[in-house]
Amino acid sequence: MPKFVPISRERHGTKRWRRFTSYSFAARSALAQLVAAELPRAAVSLPLAFIEQGDAYAPVAVLGLEPGMNLFVQDDGRWAGSYVPSAFRSHPFSLAQADGDQLVLCVDEESGLLTDGAEGEGLFSEQGEPSDALAQVLGFLQEIERNKAPTRAACAELASHDLLQPWPIKIKTTAGDRQVEGLFKVDEGGLGKLPDDAFLRLRKSGALPMAYCQLLSMHHLGALQQLAAVKAKAALVPKKPAADQFVLQDDDLLHF
């Protein structure tokens, strides 16, 4: 179970951090929340949808068709797609709200990626300042945080024009056909019928490109269903010994 703790010199001054080499930590995430800045890249690889969050909506990548199953994480921890949602790329770090509106950088102490040995990168320099590697992670998380407000605003604009409609997805399982509920998609017909002034508001708010990204991404649903079928068949075959551990290329992990 994750244990996120605020990073401090007192607690983590001598700790080192090993970059993750497996996406197994995301294997049970059937959805991944997205921000507007990453939608164009996510849409070319993943099916996108919206979910309700209270009285608002949020864009998500649909990674599985059953709760607790991410079809893009292979048995050896590799990622099967060409785009990894930003929500996973800062592991094992996150931002959490402290007193008031202040956000603090936290680390998952149960991730197995912190060490007292010589392996990995230091969280702090010898002078007690955040290391360059830690500063890069913080910058990436802050960029995600800055994107949340315009993402919420764009979703609200779509909802205000009744352009988000339920997207029930029918899937076949060994137990028979069933329907995935709780997802929403853009009403393409309604989008095309908007008056010019409403269309202009969508464009100015960033909601228009968000709508197009979601619509264009929907054809990836077929590939997701194929992944589900492959995974179901693989579950019936005795597993081979795991291959040698692979190393992730981190050049693009902390960028949109």
N, C-alpha and C positions, 0 to 999 in steps of 0.2 A: 504494500500500500504506500503511495507517495507520501512523503513527509517534507513539505516545503517550509524552509526556515529562512528568515531574512539574513542576507550575507553581511557579515561584520568582520572587522580586523581581529577582534577579540576571539571570535569563534572559528574563523576560517583563514586567519593570517598565514598559517603554514600549510594549508591544504593545497593539493594540486587536483587538477580536473582532467580526466581522460575523455576525449571526444567520443561520442557514441558510434558504434560500428554496426548497429542493428536497429531496425525499426520495430522490434518485437514489443517495445513499450506502447506502441500504437495499435497492436493487433486486435484489440477489443473496441476500437473506436469506429463505429459504422458511419459516423458523420464527423466532419471537421469544419468548424466555423471559419469563415473567410472574411477578409476585408476587401474593399473595393479595388485597391491598388493591385491586387494579385489576380483579379477575376479574368483579365484577358489571357494570362498564361494558364490559369487553371482550366479555362473553358476548352482549350485545345487537347486536354488529356482526360478530364474527369467530368462526369455528369454533375451539374449544379442544380440546386433547388433552394427554397426558402423554408424556414421553420418559424413557428410562432415563439416569441419570448415575451410572456406577459401580454401586453397590448401592442407589442411591436413585432417586427419581423427581422430575421437575420439570414444572410446568404450562407449556404453550407455546401461542401463537397459531399456527394453521396458515395461512400466508400464500401458499403455493404448493404445487403437486402434483409438482413436479420440482425436483431440487437446483439451487440457484443462480438460482431465479426467484421473485420476489415479485410476485404478481399484483395487489397493491394499489398498487404504484408505477406510475403511468402514464408514458408516454414523455416527457412534459414535466415529470416530477418531482412531479406532484400525487399526493396520497394519495386512493385511491378509496373508502375506507371512512369511517365516522363516528367511529371510535376508533383512535388511534395508540398502539401499545404503548409503555410507559414507557421501554423499552430504547432507543428511537430518539429520544426527545424531548430528551435532554440533549446531543446531538451538537453540537460535537466533543469533549465532556468525558466523563471516566469516572473511577471510583475504582479504584486499583490497590493491591495489598498491598506494603508496604515491609518494613522490618525487623520481625520479630515479627508481631503482629496489627495493626499500625498501617496505616491506609489513607491514601493521599495522593491529592489531586486532580491529574489529568493532563489534558493537551490533545493532540489529534491535530495535530501540526505540518504534516502533509501534507494536511489537509482543505481548504486554500485559504481558510480563514475567519479566519486571523490576518493582521494587517497592521501595517506601521510607519507608515502614513499617518494621516489625520485621520478616516477613515471608521470607523464602528462605535463600540463601547463599550470603555472602558479596562478592563483586567483588574485594575489597581490604581489607587488614588486618588493624588493628588499627595503625600499623606503616607505613601505606601507600604503602605497597608492594602488588603485585597481590596475591590474595588468592590461596590456593592449588587447589580449584575447577577451578578457572580461568586459572591457569597454566596448568592444565590437558587438558582443552579445547584447549588452545594455542598449546600445544604439539601435539595434535591430528591433528589440522589444518596444522601444520608445516609438519607432516608426509605425509598428503595428498599432500601438495605442493611439497615435495621432490620426490614424486612418479610421478608427472606430466611429468617431462623430460623423464624418461625411458619409460613411457606410450606412449608419442609422438614418441619416437624413434622406438618402436616396431611396432606401426601403420605405420610409414613411411616405415619400412622394408617390411611389408606385401604389402603395396601399390606399392613399387618398383618392386615387382615380379608379379604385376597384380593379386593379390590374393583376392582383395575385389571387389565383384560384387553386383549390385543392388538386393535388396531383397523385391520385391513387395508382400504385404500380402493382400489377398482377404478376405473381411469380409462381413457378412450379416447384414443389418440393416433394420429397419422398412420401410425405404425409398427404399430398394432394395440393391443389391450387389454393393460394391465399393472397391477400392484398396488403401491401405496405401502406400504412396511413401516416398522416402527420406532415407530409411534404406539400409544398406549394410551388406552382410554376407561374410564369407570366402568361397572361391571357393575350395571345398574339392577335386574335380578332379584335379585341377591345383596344389594343394598342393602335391598330391601324385605323380605328374609327375616332380617335381623339381629335378634338378641334385644335386648330393651330396654336392657340395660346397655351393650352394644356401641354401640347407636345413641346413647346418652347420651354416650359417650366421643367419638364423632364430632362431636357438637354442641359439646362443651366444647373440643375441639381446633381447631375451625374447619374441620374436614374436611367436615362436612355441607354448609355453603354452597358449598364448593369443588366438591363432587360435583354439586350441583344446577346450578351455573353451567356445568360441563362438559356435562352432559346437555342442558340447555336450548340450548346453543350449537351442538349438532350439526346442527340444521336449516340452518345457514349453509353447510354443505358443498355444497349444491346451487348456491348463489350463487357459491361459489368455482369450481365446475366450469363455470358459465356464463361467469365471468370468463376462465377458461382458454380456452374456445371462442372468445370475442370476441378475445382476444389472438392466438390462432392465425390467425384470419381476417385480423386487422389486419396481421399479418406479411407477408401476401401482397399487400397494397395499398401502392403507392408512398407514402412518407411526405411530408407537406406540410411547408413551412417551420415551424419552431417558433414558437409564439405568444409574445407578450411575457412576460417573466418575471413570476411572481406573487409576492406577499409573504404569508408565513404570519402569521396572527394569533397572537401569543405569549401572550395573556392566560391560556390554559388549558394551555399546553405543559408547564409545570413544576408541575402539580398532578395528583393522582389523580382 
